[in-house]
Amino acid sequence: MYTTREKPITAAQLKALHTWFSRQGWDADRRHDFIDTYTGGRTRSTRELTLREAADLLTRLGREQDEHLRLMVRREVRTLLRSIYYLSLRIPFLNQGFDSGSKDDFEMNKAKLNLWARRYTKCRKDVTRMDLDELRETKRQLEAIVRKSGPEK
């Protein structure tokens, strides 16, 4: 159990931990095994965690969740940038008909796209400096231009 110097887990910490476990889809056995490993075999129950153990665990789980979220955003940004670039290759006044086979061609096409973005997008900045929402809006704008420009030749 607890020593006289260790305070027990708070109700809020207990709720936060159980919320995290259920969002992960963990059943009671998996949760108990995790707590057993985390406490070095001292307990299998979240109710018997100390205040400090619960705080440390919640901090670690929060960091892990933040990192997961950052990875998801990074992945979506990469996908949007790729889509925006390929849409630009379909637009007559941007990059249509230009090759992107070499690094130099790619950089030239990217420069033309950034020039267009600084002039004509709502945020008025390079595509490579846009945040996630700005990239989504720019992609929608380019999709509309592609639709209006008609079939590719």
N, C-alpha and C positions, 0 to 999 in steps of 0.2 A: 504494500500500500504506500502511502505518502510518509515522508519524514516530517518532523514538526516544522521544518523550514520551507517545505514545498507546498504551494497552494494548488488546489484542484482546478481542473478545467472549468471555464465559465460556461454558462448555458449558451451564450452567443457563440463561443468557439465550438462547442459541441454541435450546434445547429449548422454552423458554417462547414464543419468537417463532413457531417452527414449529407449536407446538400451537395458538396463536391463529390463524395463517393457515389451518390445516387445519379448525378449527372454523368459520371463515368460508366454507369451501368454495373457497378460492383455489387455482388451479393454479400450477405453477412460473412460467409466463410472467407471470401477474398479480403474483405475489409479487416477481419480479425487476424488473418495471416499477415497482412501488411502492418498492422499495429504491433503485432508480436515481433516482427522483424525490426520495425522502427525503434521499439523500446528495448531491443536486445533481449527479448524474452521476459521482460519484467511484467508485461500485461498483454492481453489480447483485446481488451475493451477500451473503446474511446473514452468511456466515462471515467476510467482510472488514469487517464493521461494527466500530467501536471500542467499547470498554467504555462510554464516555459516550454514544455514539449509541444503543446498544442499551438502556441504562438510560432515556434520555429517551423512546425509542420505546415501551418497555414501560409507562412511566408514562402516556404519552398514550393508549395503547390501553386501559389499565386505567381511566382516567377516562372514556373513551368508553363502555366496557362498563358502568361504574357508572351513568352517565347513562341509558343504554338501560334498565338494570334499574329505575332510579327511575321512568322514564316508564311502563314496563310496570306497575309497582305502582300508580302514580297512576291509570292507566287502569282497572285492576281495582277499585280503591277506588271510583272514580266509578260504575262499573257496579254494584257491590254496593250502594252508597248508593241508587242509583236503584231497584234491585230491592226493597230493604228498604222504601223509601217506598211503592212501588206495592203491595207485599204488605200494608202497613198500611192501605191504602185498601179492602182486601178483608176486614178483620177487624172484626166487629160492635162490639166494645168499644173499638176504637181510632179509626179514621177512616172506616169504611164509611159510605157515604151522604153524606159531606161533600165539598163541591166543592173543587177545588184550582186553580180557574181564575185567581184573582187572587193577587197576591203576598202579601196579608194572609192569605188562606185557606191558602196554602202554608206560611207561617210558623206559623200556628196548628196545622196538622196536624203539622208538624215538631216543634213544642213538645210536643204530646201524645205523639208517638212517643218523644221524648227522655225525657219523664217516665216512660213505661212502661219504657224501657230502663234507667233508673237504678234502678227498683224490681225488675224481673223478669229481667234478663239476668244471666248469670254474672259479667260484668265490672263491672256496676253503674255504668255511666257513659253519657253522651250518645252517641248513635250517631255524631255528628259528631266525637267524640274517640276513637273506637275504632280500633285498628290492624287490619291486614288479617285476621289470624286471628280476632279478636273479631267483625269484620263477617261473616265466613263463618259463624261459630257463630250469630250473631244471625239471619242469613238462614235458616239451617236451623231455628231455633226458630220463626220466623214462618211458614215453610212448613208446619211441623207444626201450628201453630195454625189455619192456613187449611184444611188437610186435615180437621182435627177439627171445624171449625165448619160443615162441610157446604157444599152448593152455594150460590152467591150468589143473592140474591133480587132 
